[in-house]
């Protein structure tokens, strides 16, 4: 039923997609458009993977209730499912599940598989975020981490460059790990970076002078200029430190970051997104403007950039210390 050429794309394995949930499998037309939804409509592999998992969980719940077929799903059923999810998942997770169902059912309506979208009238939980949850380093901790990474090996130069790119370019880890060697280039006597963001957007910005130094030392030591189409940040082979041609995955970056942070005595539980928030916070703390930070981070909305602004954390700490007892 599943065409191997159709389901061969990043984010969900061919074997996984070939197992169409039972809710969609009986009708070949529904099964085909189910596969097309993930193959053609969702380009981001992380979103694709999450939405597929969410839809599959709903399909399993529906089958367990023995409520009927795909055409029998009504808003009351989706509402009951969302209500149930709310008892065990966070509000953002519940909203993501609902978004996955809405998008899929919209796709199936347009393809005339079903007549109406049963998830459209269902309201998700209210959730307002004014401050991000990502752990942020102080400027002193970020400097401590960068200075602590040994630079007598290619792996050390790579790790310092990777972290530096996220800090000084406000870059998402996914965009950084997708960079090719040719995405570091010189323009107007300055080094520039080309980042490939979500939705196929290309974002370019000049490199901070420290980042410029990190990158050129890494490129020279690893002799990467000879492979401009190759990935910039690559995995290392065992303990040899020799780089492979394969790109680092986000899980690789996370393990490296945790290892480097612990090695230099940083107790804050940093992760892949901590450095983007650290860079934005320090830029704003030193007189930078929010609208410029938005442009540098390539955010659609200044509100999104504001979630990375953690200057108020220091204000709150200063005020707490006024309690003199």
Steps between C-alpha positions, in 0.01 A plus 500: 500500500780746587704612203871480603584802284223701666601437860875532464572829680665635811324501837313169498647175376350322203426196716309714749295679239417169332310412817205730445280513813197272483269803504622601153611164356166344386438773242783510245410859408518607866826310550657661194404853605611424857849426365493802270417726794829417670704472179380813321348734758748497790856587405664526842614150606458570872141623451432208268620250758303659785176533301523143376540379858205714614268380225598139560412534870157638412444214255592248769260666746221498242550132423502416871160672544346303209307809394491431127687606191678816387179662371336447842736735686315803637611807696373347824740209453798725438399715799483192723844391383651844561338510845658167579843615382474803728503276805848365426674740264606864522289763328755562220508126427119483487491797262753329275286184487195705405696693235614172341142371480367829361760512226455137400120518492517825302716319246254211481205739456669673207572157348132407548581207726271642772238773473582711808791550737392358839791672678426850367246609765688342792676752721830416658613603849591864554872545539688830518878517511678819598835347585682204347601200708838448337790511744722801431865557586637827624760673285766386747388136479487509120854642490613239754358220285652625174841556659499158666472301175844364403611623160780251447267266310267535203208383714567778751519763226177362353316512833614855577390613152162329530422655838638835386273499194192450715606773744624770264263438207187427710473183293275198553692178546316344204607779267859483623528124452363532147772746399740408222861614479407745223255668739800672657613762251671837477317813392629853536809374684281344769400141559130429454280205590217354296238318707224286353204557727155341530278510195796516263586856602858612449639735761836674470686711754858612570707306750603651832878549506547221756282263300696591188818395681346174623369402157818570306714310751264202471481512120879519469574221747242265345589598141131535423543761225576212265142375542272808463185290453571289808342555840674754722449328835574129465514200727838368615609139458526339843774638722724575205353845455505458123194659342265297284288632214182460707334799669453514875144434614327713763545217749876505429510875561305465824734233638801708406358813665413319822845340513681829440286688753553243774873487429539870574280498809182659362207361698224666294325230295573647160380352173507566128278809523671661799759682291249669270327637809833593658610697195170688467488583872855637505443699182195668654674546836773698326263746334384303198151559363229233502404559137862456391532185712187373325663559163826338607320194638278484189180494706165578340382681812672714761289314755692182418830681546372632832468146631880474478554824692593400856618834632220500757655196665781719631257773606301247702816367665613851593161571657498176697835596653332812646342272760750569778431283802 
